[in-house]
Amino acid sequence: MSRKPGHSSRRYADGGGRSNYLTIGLVVGALLIVCYWYSGSGGFGSSKSIVSRVEGDLSCSADVLQAIPVLKKAYGDSVRKVLHVGPDTCSVITSLLKEEETEAFGVEPYDIEDADGACKSLVRKGLVRVADIKFPLPYKSKSFNLVVVTDALDYLSPKYLNKTLPDLARISADGMVVFAGLPGQRKVKNAEVSKFGRPAKFRSSSWWVRFFVQTNLEENSAAIKKFEQAAAKNSFKPSCQIFHLKSLN
């Protein structure tokens, strides 16, 4: 009795289907591996995390990093010796140190226990100092050509601003640049209040101008004009307010 061929065609079809599923699975797996590699090695995943960290936690840090070439054009030789004051100062100092003929120092107003090894190395080398800016900084008058302040002033009440801002102007020889947040710029996070002691208060430009007058600080009109011209050429559009002040005589 002869054996029937049965469903040979169906068996071949089932085998081909399993093969196709296996191929698709391998392709998907490879794509997942590539995505994971990019996210951990500076690809699109890491850039997203950097933007989130800068924009979410430190409102003006991204502006300062982008403004370095503009500051050099506007202030020229005054960028020879710079003091940066504010959170994330290690990142700013690291970028400034890459510029030719530029000495850079930083003041971190808050705790850096969670900072990475590179930041702690800058502290050990004396390039970054952890200090409470509500009190006078241990620098002689005109110790730095330019003082750049970001974010830190937004966490101070007028009681302390009255002392802190003139002191920062005192240690600058050629001027001071203040980056301040815009009102309604972002929501305050609980973790932020825990770290800085109080939520940031973003003040209007008119408030700052009145404050400068009350504390005998004069805006630097020449620097403002040069900075705006350089910003236009570099297509730099800040998300924060930027004020240029003269040093105290």
C-alpha positions in Angstrom: 0.0 0.0 0.0 1.5 3.3 -1.1 2.0 6.1 1.5 0.2 9.3 0.8 2.3 12.4 0.3 0.3 14.2 3.1 0.7 17.9 3.5 4.2 18.4 2.3 3.5 21.9 0.9 2.1 23.0 4.3 5.2 21.7 6.1 7.4 23.7 3.8 5.3 26.8 4.3 5.5 26.4 8.1 9.2 26.0 8.0 9.6 29.1 5.9 7.4 31.1 8.3 9.5 30.1 11.2 12.6 31.1 9.3 11.1 34.5 8.5 10.2 35.1 12.1 13.7 34.2 13.2 15.2 36.6 10.7 12.9 39.4 11.9 13.8 38.7 15.5 17.5 38.9 14.7 17.1 42.3 12.9 15.0 43.7 15.8 17.6 42.5 18.3 20.4 44.1 16.3 18.6 47.4 16.2 18.0 47.3 20.0 21.7 46.7 20.5 22.7 49.6 18.3 20.2 51.9 20.1 21.6 50.8 23.5 25.2 51.4 22.3 24.3 54.9 21.1 22.6 55.9 24.3 25.6 55.0 26.3 28.4 56.2 24.1 27.6 59.8 23.3 24.9 59.1 20.6 21.4 60.5 20.5 20.5 59.1 23.9 23.2 60.9 25.8 22.6 64.2 24.1 19.0 64.0 25.2 20.1 63.4 28.8 22.4 66.4 28.7 19.7 68.7 27.4 17.3 67.5 30.1 19.9 68.1 32.9 20.8 71.5 31.7 17.4 72.8 30.9 15.6 71.1 33.7 17.9 71.8 36.6 20.1 74.7 35.7 18.2 77.1 33.6 21.0 79.3 32.3 23.9 76.9 32.1 23.3 76.1 28.5 23.3 79.8 27.7 26.7 80.4 29.3 28.3 77.5 27.5 27.0 78.8 24.1 27.9 82.4 25.0 31.6 81.8 25.5 32.6 82.7 21.9 30.3 85.8 22.1 31.8 86.9 25.3 35.3 86.6 23.9 34.3 88.9 20.9 32.5 91.4 23.2 35.1 91.6 25.9 38.3 90.8 24.1 41.4 90.6 26.4 39.1 90.8 29.4 38.5 87.1 29.0 42.1 86.4 30.0 41.2 85.7 33.6 37.6 84.8 34.3 35.7 83.8 37.5 32.4 81.9 37.0 30.0 81.8 39.9 27.0 79.5 40.0 25.8 75.9 39.9 27.5 73.6 37.4 30.6 75.8 37.5 32.8 72.8 36.8 31.3 72.4 33.3 31.7 76.1 32.5 35.3 76.2 33.8 36.2 73.1 31.8 34.9 74.8 28.6 36.7 78.1 29.4 40.0 76.3 30.0 39.9 75.0 26.5 40.1 78.6 25.2 43.5 79.9 24.3 45.2 82.3 26.8 42.3 82.0 29.3 42.6 81.4 33.0 39.4 80.2 34.5 38.2 79.8 38.1 34.9 78.9 39.6 32.8 79.3 42.7 30.2 76.6 43.4 27.7 78.0 45.9 26.2 74.6 46.8 27.3 71.2 47.9 29.2 69.0 45.3 29.0 65.7 47.1 27.3 64.2 44.0 29.8 65.8 41.6 31.8 63.5 39.3 35.6 62.9 39.5 36.5 65.6 37.0 34.7 68.2 39.0 36.3 67.1 42.3 39.7 67.2 40.6 39.1 70.9 39.7 38.4 71.5 43.4 41.6 69.7 44.5 43.6 71.8 42.0 42.2 75.0 43.4 40.4 76.0 40.2 37.0 75.6 41.8 36.0 76.7 45.3 32.9 75.8 47.2 31.7 78.9 49.1 28.6 80.5 50.4 28.1 83.6 48.2 25.9 85.3 50.8 29.2 86.3 52.4 32.2 88.2 50.9 34.4 86.0 48.8 38.1 85.7 49.9 39.5 87.5 46.8 41.3 90.9 46.6 39.6 93.7 44.6 39.9 93.4 40.9 41.3 89.8 41.1 39.7 88.8 37.8 39.2 90.6 34.5 35.7 89.3 34.1 33.1 87.8 36.6 30.3 85.7 35.1 27.4 84.8 37.4 24.7 82.3 36.4 21.5 81.1 38.3 23.0 81.6 41.8 21.4 85.1 42.2 17.9 83.7 41.5 18.1 81.9 44.8 19.1 84.9 46.9 16.7 87.2 48.7 17.2 91.0 48.3 18.7 91.0 51.8 21.7 89.0 50.5 21.7 90.4 47.0 22.5 93.8 48.5 25.8 92.4 49.7 26.6 89.7 47.2 26.3 91.6 43.9 28.5 94.6 44.9 31.1 92.1 46.3 31.2 90.3 42.9 31.6 93.7 41.2 34.4 94.5 43.6 36.5 91.5 42.5 36.1 92.2 38.8 38.4 94.6 36.9 36.7 94.9 33.6 33.1 94.1 34.3 30.5 91.5 35.3 28.0 89.5 33.3 24.8 88.3 35.1 22.7 85.5 33.6 19.3 85.5 35.3 16.2 83.4 34.7 13.0 84.8 33.1 9.8 85.0 35.1 7.6 81.9 34.4 10.5 80.2 32.7 10.1 76.8 34.5 8.4 75.1 37.5 10.2 74.7 40.8 11.1 71.1 41.7 11.1 69.7 45.2 14.6 68.4 44.8 15.7 71.9 43.8 14.2 73.4 46.9 16.0 70.8 49.0 19.4 71.5 47.5 19.2 75.3 47.3 17.2 76.0 50.5 14.6 78.0 48.7 12.9 78.0 45.3 14.3 80.2 42.6 12.7 83.6 42.2 12.8 84.8 38.6 12.6 88.6 38.5 11.7 90.9 35.6 14.3 93.0 33.8 12.8 96.1 35.2 13.2 94.7 38.7 16.9 94.1 38.1 17.5 97.5 36.6 15.9 99.2 39.7 18.0 97.0 41.9 21.2 97.9 40.1 20.4 101.6 40.6 19.7 101.1 44.3 23.0 99.3 44.8 25.0 101.8 42.8 25.8 99.3 40.1 26.0 100.8 36.6 25.2 98.9 33.4 28.0 98.7 30.9 26.4 100.2 27.7 29.5 99.7 25.6 29.7 96.0 26.5 26.0 95.6 25.9 26.4 96.9 22.4 29.4 94.7 21.5 27.7 91.7 23.0 24.5 92.2 21.0 26.5 92.6 17.8 28.5 89.5 18.4 25.4 87.5 19.4 23.7 88.5 16.1 26.8 87.4 14.1 26.9 84.0 16.0 23.1 83.6 15.8 23.1 83.3 19.6 19.6 83.6 21.1 19.7 83.3 24.9 16.8 81.9 26.9 17.8 83.9 30.0 18.2 87.5 30.7 21.8 88.8 30.4 23.0 92.0 32.2 26.4 93.6 31.7 27.6 95.7 34.7 30.7 97.8 35.3 33.2 97.0 38.0 33.2 99.0 41.2 35.9 101.7 41.2 
